[in-house]
Amino acid sequence: TRVVVAAAGGKAFSAGGDIRALYDLGLAGRHADMLPFWREEYVLNAFIKRYPKPYVSLIDGICMGGGVGLSVHGSHRVAGDRFLFAMPEVSIGFFPDVGATWFLPRMPAKSGLFLGLTGAPLNAADALWAGLADRAARAEDHGPLLEGIASARWHGDQATDAEQLDDLLRALPPADLAPGQLAPHRERIDALIGPHDTLSTIAPRLRSLAGEADAWLAAAGSSFQKGSPTSAALAIALQRRLR
């Protein structure tokens, strides 16, 4: 009656799909061989979002692209103390996928569009603020949490089991998180991206960030500068249409 998804260990939860393999297939003209990957991935993302039983994601380490699709759509998202989230697709000529057109526009103010255009990284405090995670927990507490989930008596009723899982998560010791970047920069981000601005007006503002003294903003501006303009235009259109 419950599903728990965690990494095997190391520095990443999941850094995403094998983009190099897909790129090589495209270069070889084997486009039909690429399609099953996307078809299965997106169907799986939708299945996770609609799954009727508790789905717990223990997200510790790097979580990007396809790893986000496997975790953020679950009913219960737990960010570890090494949590590092990003949707960096614009830097490879792609667009934020795996259901990002659902969750990015629902982040506070313009922060979701900013992430889609710049690939800026988020930590656990950011994820809690933005609604990408429900709880934060130290990695050392993931084991005891798994034991608690495995030993609990579950009822098979969605609402009852979800409430019981919430109780287990609330009982976790508090995590000592590094300060986030999104909340302190919210006003600046909102000033960069107006509700009706086009890419031609947004782009110079984002490019100018590369010269900022603030390291997080400067990295975001540099990433945008190196990204694909077509991908940026598509990211804006998708988020605005699907909001």
C-alpha positions in Angstrom: 0.0 0.0 0.0 3.0 2.4 -0.2 6.0 3.0 -2.5 9.3 4.5 -1.4 11.9 5.7 -3.9 15.4 6.4 -2.8 18.9 6.5 -4.4 21.4 3.7 -4.1 23.8 6.1 -2.5 26.5 8.5 -3.6 26.2 12.1 -4.6 23.0 11.9 -6.6 19.4 10.9 -6.2 19.2 11.0 -10.0 20.9 13.4 -12.3 18.4 12.5 -15.1 18.3 10.5 -18.3 21.2 9.4 -20.5 21.2 12.5 -22.7 24.4 11.5 -24.4 22.9 8.2 -25.6 19.8 10.1 -26.9 22.0 12.6 -28.6 24.0 9.9 -30.4 20.9 8.2 -31.6 19.7 11.5 -33.0 23.0 12.1 -34.8 22.7 8.7 -36.3 19.2 9.5 -37.6 17.7 6.7 -35.3 14.8 8.9 -34.1 12.4 6.0 -33.9 14.8 4.4 -31.3 14.6 7.6 -29.2 10.8 7.7 -28.9 10.3 4.8 -26.5 12.4 6.5 -23.9 10.3 9.7 -23.9 7.0 7.8 -24.2 7.7 5.5 -21.2 9.2 8.4 -19.1 6.3 10.7 -19.6 3.7 8.0 -19.0 5.5 7.0 -15.9 5.6 10.7 -14.6 1.8 10.9 -15.1 1.3 7.6 -13.4 3.3 8.7 -10.4 1.2 11.9 -10.2 -2.0 10.0 -10.2 -0.9 7.1 -8.1 -3.6 6.3 -5.5 -1.3 5.1 -2.7 1.4 6.9 -0.7 4.5 7.5 -2.8 7.5 8.7 -0.8 10.5 10.2 -2.5 13.6 10.4 -0.3 15.5 13.0 -2.3 19.1 13.3 -1.2 21.9 14.6 -3.5 21.6 15.8 -7.1 18.0 15.7 -8.5 17.7 17.0 -12.1 15.6 16.3 -15.2 14.4 12.7 -15.2 15.2 12.4 -11.5 12.8 15.3 -10.8 10.1 13.4 -12.7 10.5 10.3 -10.6 10.3 12.3 -7.3 8.5 15.6 -7.3 5.1 14.2 -8.5 4.9 11.8 -5.5 2.5 12.3 -2.7 5.3 12.8 -0.1 8.6 14.5 -1.0 11.4 14.5 1.6 14.5 16.6 0.8 17.8 15.4 2.3 20.4 17.7 3.6 22.4 17.3 0.3 19.4 18.0 -1.8 20.3 19.8 -5.1 17.5 20.5 -7.6 17.7 22.0 -11.1 16.0 21.9 -14.4 18.9 22.7 -16.7 17.4 21.7 -20.0 17.8 25.1 -21.6 21.5 24.6 -21.6 21.3 21.6 -23.9 18.7 22.9 -26.3 15.8 21.1 -24.7 13.0 22.4 -22.5 11.9 21.7 -18.9 9.9 18.5 -19.3 8.9 15.6 -17.0 5.8 17.5 -15.9 7.7 20.7 -15.2 5.1 22.6 -17.1 2.8 21.7 -14.2 4.9 22.3 -11.2 7.2 25.2 -12.3 4.3 27.7 -13.0 2.8 26.8 -9.6 5.9 28.0 -7.7 5.7 31.4 -6.0 5.5 34.4 -8.3 8.0 34.1 -11.3 10.4 31.8 -9.6 9.4 28.8 -11.7 9.9 30.6 -15.0 13.2 31.9 -13.7 14.4 28.3 -13.0 13.2 27.1 -16.4 15.2 29.8 -18.2 18.4 29.7 -16.2 18.6 26.2 -14.7 19.5 27.8 -11.3 20.1 25.3 -8.6 17.9 25.0 -5.4 18.7 23.5 -2.0 16.4 21.9 0.5 15.3 25.2 2.1 14.4 26.5 -1.4 12.4 23.3 -2.1 10.3 23.7 1.0 9.6 27.3 0.2 8.7 26.6 -3.4 6.5 23.6 -2.7 8.8 21.1 -4.3 9.3 19.2 -1.1 7.0 18.6 1.9 9.6 17.8 4.5 13.3 18.0 5.0 15.3 15.3 6.9 18.9 14.5 7.5 20.2 11.7 5.3 21.0 9.7 8.5 17.3 9.7 9.4 16.2 8.1 6.1 17.1 4.6 7.3 14.9 4.9 10.5 12.1 6.4 8.4 12.2 3.4 6.0 12.1 1.1 9.0 9.1 2.9 10.4 7.3 2.7 7.0 8.1 -1.0 6.7 6.9 -1.9 10.2 3.8 0.3 10.3 0.3 -1.3 9.9 -1.3 0.2 6.9 -5.0 0.2 6.2 -5.3 0.4 2.4 -7.4 3.5 2.6 -5.7 6.4 0.7 -6.6 9.2 3.1 -5.9 7.2 6.3 -2.6 5.9 5.0 -1.5 9.4 3.9 -2.3 10.8 7.3 -0.3 8.0 9.0 2.6 8.7 6.7 2.4 12.4 7.5 2.7 11.5 11.2 5.8 9.5 10.5 7.3 12.4 8.6 6.4 14.9 11.3 8.2 12.8 13.9 11.6 13.2 12.1 14.2 15.3 13.8 14.5 18.7 12.3 17.2 19.2 9.7 19.7 22.0 9.9 19.4 23.5 6.5 21.5 26.0 4.7 19.7 29.2 3.8 17.8 29.2 0.5 18.3 31.5 -2.5 14.8 31.8 -3.9 13.0 33.6 -1.1 15.7 36.3 -0.6 15.8 37.0 -4.4 12.0 36.8 -5.0 11.5 40.6 -5.5 14.5 40.7 -7.9 13.3 37.8 -9.9 9.8 39.2 -10.2 11.3 42.5 -11.5 13.2 40.6 -14.2 10.2 38.8 -15.6 7.0 40.8 -16.1 3.7 39.0 -16.6 3.5 40.0 -20.3 7.2 40.4 -21.2 8.5 38.6 -24.2 11.8 36.8 -24.5 13.2 39.9 -26.3 12.7 42.0 -23.2 13.5 39.3 -20.6 16.7 38.2 -22.2 18.8 41.4 -21.7 17.8 41.5 -18.1 18.8 37.9 -17.5 22.1 38.2 -19.4 23.0 41.2 -17.3 22.9 39.0 -14.2 26.2 37.5 -15.3 27.9 40.6 -14.0 26.3 40.6 -10.5 28.4 40.3 -7.4 25.8 37.9 -6.0 27.3 34.5 -7.0 23.9 32.7 -7.3 22.4 35.4 -9.6 25.7 35.6 -11.6 25.7 31.8 -12.2 22.0 32.0 -13.3 22.8 34.8 -15.8 25.8 33.0 -17.2 23.8 29.8 -17.6 21.1 31.7 -19.5 23.7 33.4 -21.8 25.0 29.9 -22.8 21.6 28.4 -23.3 19.4 28.0 -26.4 17.2 30.9 -27.3 14.7 28.5 -28.9 14.6 26.5 -25.7 14.0 29.7 -23.7 11.2 30.8 -26.0 9.6 27.4 -25.7 9.9 27.4 -21.9 8.1 30.8 -21.7 5.3 29.7 -24.0 4.7 26.4 -22.3 4.6 27.8 -18.8 2.3 30.6 -19.7 -0.1 28.4 -21.8 -0.3 25.7 -19.2 -0.6 28.0 -16.1 
